[in-house]
Amino acid sequence: MMLRINYLHYNVVLIFFDNPRKFRNEHRRLTRTANSLTRHDRIRQSALNRLTPLEREELDAAADDIINKIIGAPSGIVPSELIPDGLVKRAGFTKDRTLNIPDERIKDYLESDVNYVMENYIRQVAPEIELTAKFGRVDMDNQIKAITEEYNQLIADATTPKERSRLEARREADLRDIRAMRDRLLGTYGAPKDPSSFFCSCWSCGSSR
């Protein structure tokens, strides 16, 4: 082992003496690079130390905003009941995705395959077009309100507490299944909170065939 190390060391020494100017220049270049990186790191750390907690939170929020723009949360991911009346969600592909980052710095992560982009665009937008054409709105808000009002009237006309409870349970189950069907068509339906629901059971049976 010592002979091997000495031999390598001997070769390095020979190469160095064979072209000393080249190695001196390389050493200077590496030293300048190291000093520059160290200086930039000190500047960055000094700037971070001067930040107030609020400014740090703002920077975190800006970073989260960039991440969300890159990922592009699809429409339908926000429950429709949380969206104000009269506001129809836009398709995820129609939302702005402008980033304050030069393309050159993220070129490895940019998708340039036009076929792939169009396939994803169609997969996202086509269900929303069909839902809007069939029900007037992509969130089926009018239909959901109509079902809710109909159940509310049935509950109001119920003569016993047991019947009212049964109708309330049916109302919640029907609304849950309708929303699940809508979100499934939009591709935004996540893991079900109630795997025993009617819709989930039917979907599982259909998928297993």
Backbone bond lengths (Angstrom), bond angles and torsions (degrees), N, CA, C in turn:
res aa  C-N    CA-C-N  psi(-1)  N-CA   C-N-CA  omega(-1)  CA-C   N-CA-C  phi
1 M - - - 1.464 - - 1.523 110.83 -
2 M 1.316 118.38 -43.36 1.459 122.63 179.14 1.525 110.58 -63.04
3 L 1.337 115.34 -39.49 1.454 118.82 178.88 1.526 110.70 -63.89
4 R 1.334 114.97 -40.41 1.467 119.71 179.88 1.523 110.39 -63.21
5 I 1.332 117.21 -46.51 1.464 121.71 -179.78 1.519 110.48 -63.15
6 N 1.338 115.97 -45.40 1.458 119.67 179.82 1.528 111.41 -62.26
7 Y 1.319 115.30 -37.49 1.460 119.65 -179.95 1.529 110.45 -64.50
8 L 1.362 115.43 -45.18 1.460 119.66 178.60 1.522 110.69 -63.70
9 H 1.330 115.25 -42.23 1.462 119.45 179.13 1.529 110.36 -61.97
10 Y 1.305 115.85 -40.23 1.468 121.18 179.49 1.525 110.45 -62.17
11 N 1.362 116.21 -41.86 1.463 120.11 179.23 1.523 111.50 -65.35
12 V 1.334 116.07 -41.35 1.461 119.91 178.94 1.515 110.55 -62.12
13 V 1.338 116.07 -43.74 1.467 120.44 179.21 1.522 110.62 -61.64
14 L 1.329 116.39 -41.63 1.462 119.73 179.39 1.524 111.12 -63.62
15 I 1.354 115.65 -43.36 1.466 119.39 179.95 1.521 110.29 -63.31
16 F 1.346 115.39 -40.82 1.460 119.86 -178.98 1.526 110.89 -61.50
17 F 1.334 115.56 -47.66 1.462 118.97 -178.70 1.523 112.00 -71.43
18 D 1.331 115.45 -22.22 1.453 118.97 178.82 1.529 111.09 -71.10
19 N 1.356 117.32 -34.11 1.468 121.54 179.95 1.526 109.39 -142.74
20 P 1.307 118.89 68.58 1.468 121.89 -174.52 1.517 112.74 -64.90
21 R 1.319 117.84 -36.07 1.469 119.50 -177.70 1.528 111.25 -62.72
22 K 1.331 115.39 -41.20 1.462 119.69 179.25 1.521 111.04 -59.47
23 F 1.321 117.43 -44.19 1.458 120.60 -177.66 1.524 111.59 -72.25
24 R 1.331 117.20 -34.30 1.459 119.09 176.95 1.525 110.73 -65.42
25 N 1.328 115.67 -41.95 1.469 119.58 178.28 1.528 111.25 -64.24
26 E 1.324 115.58 -41.26 1.465 119.45 178.53 1.516 110.76 -64.63
27 H 1.333 115.61 -40.04 1.462 119.80 179.17 1.528 110.54 -63.92
28 R 1.327 117.12 -41.90 1.464 120.21 178.11 1.530 110.82 -63.33
29 R 1.333 115.94 -42.01 1.466 119.51 -179.77 1.521 111.42 -62.16
30 L 1.338 116.31 -45.87 1.461 120.24 179.11 1.520 111.09 -64.50
31 T 1.327 116.58 -38.14 1.466 119.86 178.69 1.523 110.86 -64.40
32 R 1.334 116.96 -43.41 1.466 120.16 178.28 1.522 110.96 -62.67
33 T 1.332 116.43 -42.02 1.465 120.05 178.85 1.518 111.06 -62.52
34 A 1.334 116.46 -44.97 1.467 120.50 179.87 1.520 110.83 -62.91
35 N 1.328 116.87 -42.91 1.467 120.02 179.09 1.524 111.49 -64.63
36 S 1.335 115.52 -38.65 1.463 119.43 179.28 1.520 111.28 -65.01
37 L 1.333 116.70 -44.05 1.464 120.38 178.56 1.519 110.89 -63.39
38 T 1.327 116.27 -41.51 1.465 119.79 178.65 1.519 110.73 -63.02
39 R 1.334 116.30 -42.38 1.461 120.38 -179.96 1.529 110.91 -64.17
40 H 1.321 117.09 -44.82 1.469 120.43 178.80 1.525 110.93 -63.90
41 D 1.302 117.29 -37.36 1.458 120.39 178.73 1.525 110.78 -65.21
42 R 1.346 116.76 -40.09 1.465 119.72 177.77 1.528 111.02 -65.34
43 I 1.341 116.16 -40.60 1.468 120.04 178.23 1.522 110.65 -63.14
44 R 1.340 115.97 -44.05 1.471 120.04 179.86 1.517 110.97 -62.49
45 Q 1.335 116.27 -45.66 1.456 119.91 -179.15 1.523 111.13 -65.09
46 S 1.328 116.81 -38.20 1.461 120.45 177.92 1.524 110.90 -64.12
47 A 1.336 116.68 -40.55 1.466 120.32 178.34 1.519 110.95 -65.39
48 L 1.330 116.94 -40.05 1.464 120.42 178.13 1.520 111.16 -64.35
49 N 1.327 116.44 -38.31 1.465 119.79 -179.67 1.521 111.91 -66.57
50 R 1.341 117.01 -28.41 1.461 120.44 -179.19 1.521 112.52 -81.82
51 L 1.319 117.22 -13.88 1.461 120.20 -178.39 1.516 111.16 -68.87
52 T 1.329 115.51 140.31 1.460 120.09 172.40 1.521 108.18 -82.66
53 P 1.340 117.70 162.39 1.473 119.42 178.57 1.519 112.76 -54.79
54 L 1.358 116.46 -37.33 1.458 119.28 -179.21 1.524 110.92 -65.26
55 E 1.335 116.00 -42.00 1.458 119.03 178.97 1.521 111.40 -63.90
56 R 1.332 116.29 -36.53 1.463 119.16 176.28 1.527 110.25 -63.13
57 E 1.336 116.35 -41.38 1.460 119.76 178.62 1.528 110.64 -63.96
58 E 1.335 115.86 -37.88 1.463 118.83 178.61 1.527 111.13 -65.24
59 L 1.337 116.09 -39.12 1.462 119.41 177.39 1.524 110.85 -65.48
60 D 1.337 116.40 -40.79 1.466 119.97 177.17 1.523 110.26 -62.31
61 A 1.349 115.94 -41.06 1.461 119.86 179.55 1.527 110.78 -64.66
62 A 1.347 116.41 -39.23 1.468 119.69 178.09 1.524 110.84 -64.60
63 A 1.337 116.18 -40.31 1.467 119.90 177.91 1.524 110.57 -64.40
64 D 1.339 116.42 -42.67 1.464 119.92 178.27 1.523 110.78 -62.57
65 D 1.335 116.35 -38.10 1.457 120.18 179.97 1.525 110.80 -63.11
66 I 1.329 116.22 -41.88 1.468 120.10 177.93 1.524 110.61 -63.81
67 I 1.338 116.04 -43.04 1.467 120.10 179.27 1.521 110.50 -61.08
68 N 1.347 116.62 -44.29 1.458 120.29 -179.12 1.524 111.51 -65.25
69 K 1.329 116.74 -34.94 1.463 119.18 177.83 1.524 111.18 -68.18
70 I 1.333 115.46 -37.44 1.465 118.92 178.86 1.521 110.45 -67.13
71 I 1.315 115.40 -47.51 1.467 119.82 -178.26 1.519 110.11 -69.31
72 G 1.340 116.69 -42.11 1.457 120.51 178.41 1.505 112.37 69.79
73 A 1.327 117.13 75.24 1.460 120.99 178.99 1.519 109.01 -56.51
74 P 1.326 118.24 122.55 1.464 120.49 -175.58 1.510 112.11 -71.85
75 S 1.322 115.89 156.99 1.456 119.75 177.11 1.515 109.26 -64.48
76 G 1.331 115.36 148.87 1.454 120.05 -178.35 1.496 112.84 95.81
77 I 1.331 118.40 -12.11 1.451 119.91 -178.95 1.521 110.78 -73.93
78 V 1.358 116.35 -24.00 1.456 120.98 175.12 1.520 107.66 -89.36
79 P 1.337 119.10 128.42 1.460 120.63 179.86 1.519 111.04 -55.17
80 S 1.315 116.88 136.13 1.462 120.62 -175.53 1.516 112.19 -62.67
81 E 1.344 117.40 -27.49 1.458 119.35 -178.65 1.522 112.41 -69.97
82 L 1.330 117.05 -14.93 1.460 120.64 178.53 1.520 112.20 -91.23
83 I 1.324 117.55 -6.83 1.458 121.56 -177.84 1.520 109.25 -93.64
84 P 1.349 119.16 131.73 1.466 121.73 -178.44 1.516 111.86 -57.90
85 D 1.341 115.70 149.58 1.455 120.75 178.06 1.523 110.28 -60.44
86 G 1.318 115.94 141.39 1.450 120.64 178.54 1.507 114.54 88.92
87 L 1.320 116.65 -9.08 1.462 119.89 -179.56 1.518 108.71 -102.72
88 V 1.309 116.35 113.01 1.460 121.62 178.73 1.517 108.48 -97.48
89 K 1.312 115.47 129.19 1.465 120.12 -178.53 1.524 110.99 -66.05
90 R 1.327 114.70 146.07 1.459 120.91 176.51 1.519 109.64 -93.26
91 A 1.328 113.89 152.34 1.464 118.57 178.01 1.517 109.70 -62.65
92 G 1.327 115.30 144.21 1.459 119.51 -177.79 1.513 112.86 -57.04
93 F 1.360 117.24 -34.06 1.459 120.15 -177.82 1.524 112.46 -74.79
94 T 1.353 118.01 -14.16 1.462 119.97 179.46 1.516 111.69 -93.88
95 K 1.314 117.75 -0.99 1.460 120.90 -179.18 1.520 110.46 -87.13
96 D 1.336 114.33 151.21 1.459 120.36 -178.10 1.516 111.00 -66.42
97 R 1.335 116.30 140.32 1.462 121.07 -179.58 1.534 110.66 -126.92
98 T 1.348 116.98 26.18 1.458 120.13 -176.50 1.518 110.65 -66.93
99 L 1.331 116.45 131.47 1.458 122.31 178.50 1.520 109.18 -119.30
100 N 1.312 115.69 142.65 1.459 120.47 176.57 1.525 110.43 -84.99
101 I 1.320 115.09 52.16 1.463 121.75 -179.87 1.526 107.88 -136.48
102 P 1.330 118.54 130.35 1.473 119.55 176.81 1.526 111.00 -59.83
103 D 1.328 116.40 140.28 1.464 120.83 -178.79 1.524 112.03 -57.34
104 E 1.331 116.22 -33.24 1.464 119.42 -176.87 1.527 111.93 -61.63
105 R 1.333 116.39 -29.15 1.460 119.40 -175.83 1.522 112.12 -80.70
106 I 1.333 117.11 -17.81 1.464 119.43 -178.98 1.524 110.94 -125.89
107 K 1.340 116.54 21.72 1.461 119.85 -175.40 1.521 112.38 -61.71
108 D 1.341 117.51 -28.75 1.466 120.33 179.67 1.525 111.76 -68.69
109 Y 1.330 117.26 -16.73 1.462 121.04 -176.43 1.528 112.26 -109.25
110 L 1.325 117.66 -0.17 1.454 121.17 179.88 1.520 110.06 -87.63
111 E 1.331 116.06 136.09 1.459 121.39 179.58 1.528 108.91 -89.43
112 S 1.323 116.79 121.14 1.463 121.42 -177.87 1.526 112.77 -113.66
113 D 1.329 116.99 2.10 1.466 120.89 179.20 1.529 108.41 -81.33
114 V 1.331 117.22 107.62 1.458 120.97 -174.95 1.526 111.36 -64.04
115 N 1.332 118.15 -34.29 1.463 120.56 178.81 1.523 111.15 -64.94
116 Y 1.323 115.98 -43.57 1.465 120.14 178.67 1.524 110.53 -63.20
117 V 1.336 116.24 -42.93 1.466 120.38 -179.69 1.521 110.61 -62.75
118 M 1.328 117.51 -44.73 1.461 120.92 -178.25 1.517 111.74 -68.13
119 E 1.330 117.72 -37.72 1.465 120.14 177.72 1.523 110.73 -61.18
120 N 1.325 116.02 -43.96 1.456 119.62 178.62 1.521 111.40 -67.91
121 Y 1.317 116.41 -36.86 1.463 120.76 178.70 1.527 110.36 -62.37
122 I 1.319 115.98 -47.56 1.465 120.13 -179.42 1.522 110.72 -64.93
123 R 1.340 116.58 -42.23 1.461 119.97 179.99 1.529 111.34 -61.79
124 Q 1.321 117.26 -31.89 1.457 121.05 -179.74 1.524 112.24 -81.38
125 V 1.327 116.66 -44.12 1.459 120.93 -170.14 1.526 112.92 -85.94
126 A 1.328 118.11 -36.04 1.466 120.71 -175.18 1.528 113.08 -56.04
127 P 1.351 120.07 -47.40 1.469 118.84 178.34 1.526 112.64 -61.15
128 E 1.326 117.59 -34.86 1.460 120.16 -179.72 1.527 110.69 -69.14
129 I 1.330 116.41 -37.04 1.463 119.68 177.23 1.525 110.21 -63.93
130 E 1.336 116.79 -44.34 1.462 120.70 -178.75 1.527 111.35 -66.60
131 L 1.324 117.42 -42.02 1.467 120.16 178.54 1.523 110.94 -63.13
132 T 1.317 116.63 -41.69 1.465 120.26 179.58 1.522 110.78 -66.42
133 A 1.333 117.21 -40.48 1.463 120.58 179.34 1.525 111.45 -65.69
134 K 1.332 116.81 -35.85 1.464 120.91 -176.15 1.521 112.42 -83.27
135 F 1.336 116.68 -42.14 1.464 120.17 -171.61 1.526 114.06 -115.58
136 G 1.336 117.51 -0.10 1.456 119.61 177.13 1.516 114.59 89.18
137 R 1.310 117.13 -28.71 1.464 122.86 178.51 1.516 108.62 -142.58
138 V 1.316 115.35 148.36 1.457 118.70 -178.92 1.520 111.59 -69.52
139 D 1.345 117.90 -26.65 1.465 120.10 -178.06 1.522 112.81 -89.34
140 M 1.359 117.56 0.00 1.470 122.59 179.57 1.524 111.21 55.07
141 D 1.320 116.46 34.39 1.463 120.69 -174.48 1.523 111.78 -63.54
142 N 1.329 117.97 -41.12 1.466 120.69 -178.48 1.525 111.27 -63.45
143 Q 1.332 116.45 -41.85 1.463 119.83 179.57 1.530 111.20 -67.00
144 I 1.304 116.37 -40.34 1.469 120.16 179.38 1.524 110.50 -64.35
145 K 1.338 116.64 -41.09 1.467 119.81 178.33 1.521 111.15 -65.49
146 A 1.341 116.57 -39.73 1.467 119.96 -179.83 1.526 110.91 -63.82
147 I 1.324 116.99 -43.32 1.467 120.75 178.42 1.521 110.38 -64.10
148 T 1.319 116.48 -41.87 1.465 120.39 179.58 1.522 110.92 -62.24
149 E 1.340 116.85 -45.15 1.467 120.33 -179.76 1.525 111.44 -64.64
150 E 1.327 116.39 -38.64 1.468 119.38 179.24 1.525 110.97 -64.64
151 Y 1.318 116.54 -43.66 1.464 119.73 177.65 1.525 111.01 -66.18
152 N 1.326 116.98 -38.21 1.464 119.52 179.31 1.524 111.09 -61.22
153 Q 1.337 116.04 -38.48 1.456 119.65 177.91 1.527 110.95 -67.45
154 L 1.330 116.84 -41.72 1.466 119.96 177.68 1.525 110.96 -62.85
155 I 1.321 116.53 -39.63 1.467 120.53 179.45 1.522 110.35 -66.43
156 A 1.337 115.66 -39.26 1.469 119.03 179.23 1.524 111.44 -66.19
157 D 1.334 117.67 -31.83 1.466 121.80 -179.39 1.527 112.73 -85.14
158 A 1.324 117.29 -9.05 1.469 120.05 -178.93 1.525 110.03 -63.85
159 T 1.331 115.34 144.60 1.472 120.30 -174.91 1.522 113.47 -99.56
160 T 1.328 117.45 -15.10 1.465 119.72 -178.39 1.530 110.16 -130.37
161 P 1.332 117.19 151.15 1.472 120.29 176.84 1.525 112.40 -58.70
162 K 1.335 116.56 -35.30 1.456 120.07 -179.60 1.524 111.02 -64.17
163 E 1.331 116.34 -42.14 1.462 120.13 179.66 1.529 110.85 -67.08
164 R 1.338 116.40 -39.23 1.465 119.61 177.78 1.529 111.24 -62.72
165 S 1.323 116.14 -42.81 1.470 119.87 179.03 1.518 111.11 -62.84
166 R 1.331 115.70 -40.12 1.464 119.96 179.83 1.532 110.65 -64.43
167 L 1.331 117.20 -42.69 1.460 120.84 179.56 1.529 111.82 -67.63
168 E 1.323 116.70 -37.87 1.466 120.17 177.99 1.527 110.91 -63.57
169 A 1.334 115.46 -40.87 1.466 119.43 178.78 1.525 110.72 -65.48
170 R 1.343 116.49 -41.14 1.465 120.28 178.55 1.526 110.96 -65.05
171 R 1.333 115.90 -39.69 1.469 119.51 178.98 1.533 111.10 -60.38
172 E 1.327 116.04 -48.24 1.464 119.56 -179.00 1.529 111.36 -64.02
173 A 1.342 116.19 -39.02 1.468 119.66 -179.75 1.527 111.17 -66.64
174 D 1.343 116.49 -43.16 1.466 119.96 -179.72 1.528 111.48 -65.50
175 L 1.325 116.82 -43.23 1.463 120.07 179.24 1.526 110.96 -64.87
176 R 1.322 115.71 -39.38 1.464 119.59 178.90 1.528 110.84 -63.42
177 D 1.324 116.46 -41.86 1.463 119.74 -178.32 1.528 111.85 -70.46
178 I 1.339 116.96 -36.53 1.466 120.06 178.09 1.521 110.36 -65.28
179 R 1.332 115.95 -44.47 1.472 119.35 178.36 1.529 110.79 -64.21
180 A 1.322 115.88 -37.51 1.462 119.22 179.30 1.525 110.96 -65.69
181 M 1.338 116.61 -41.48 1.462 120.42 177.73 1.529 110.40 -62.36
182 R 1.335 116.14 -44.62 1.467 120.38 178.69 1.531 111.23 -60.85
183 D 1.318 116.11 -47.57 1.468 120.01 -178.08 1.523 111.73 -67.84
184 R 1.334 116.46 -31.95 1.467 119.65 176.65 1.531 110.08 -65.30
185 L 1.325 116.56 -42.12 1.464 120.17 178.30 1.522 111.57 -64.55
186 L 1.334 115.84 -34.81 1.462 120.41 179.91 1.519 112.22 -81.20
187 G 1.332 116.39 -9.25 1.460 119.50 -179.27 1.504 113.81 77.71
188 T 1.336 117.10 21.49 1.466 120.33 -178.07 1.515 112.32 -117.20
189 Y 1.316 115.91 11.37 1.464 118.49 -177.86 1.516 109.43 -82.32
190 G 1.329 116.47 119.64 1.461 121.18 -178.07 1.509 111.82 -89.69
191 A 1.324 115.68 -163.51 1.460 120.97 178.40 1.519 109.25 -63.73
192 P 1.312 119.07 127.62 1.463 121.15 -176.23 1.514 112.21 -68.04
193 K 1.348 114.89 138.79 1.457 119.42 174.99 1.530 110.76 -73.35
194 D 1.352 114.87 -26.12 1.459 119.44 -179.60 1.527 108.43 -125.67
195 P 1.321 118.54 89.92 1.470 120.84 -177.94 1.517 113.59 -63.78
196 S 1.345 117.61 -15.25 1.460 120.40 -177.36 1.519 112.09 -90.02
197 S 1.343 118.07 2.76 1.454 119.72 -177.64 1.526 110.16 -63.93
198 F 1.326 115.52 157.89 1.460 121.26 -177.45 1.523 111.27 -58.88
199 F 1.342 116.43 -44.62 1.467 119.69 -177.46 1.515 111.38 -63.81
200 C 1.350 116.65 -44.04 1.468 119.74 -178.54 1.517 110.88 -63.72
201 S 1.329 116.64 -38.32 1.462 120.05 179.58 1.520 110.59 -64.66
202 C 1.350 115.67 -42.91 1.459 119.24 -179.79 1.518 110.92 -66.78
203 W 1.334 116.31 -39.75 1.470 119.43 -179.79 1.521 110.99 -65.33
204 S 1.334 116.22 -39.20 1.463 119.84 179.69 1.517 110.73 -64.68
205 C 1.338 115.94 -41.04 1.464 119.54 179.52 1.528 110.27 -64.66
206 G 1.356 115.62 -42.45 1.454 118.93 -179.52 1.509 112.35 -66.29
207 S 1.337 116.71 -36.84 1.464 120.29 -177.86 1.511 112.08 -72.04
208 S 1.336 117.04 -27.47 1.461 120.68 -175.97 1.519 112.27 -80.67
209 R 1.334 116.64 -10.84 1.472 119.06 -178.20 1.512 111.53 -83.66
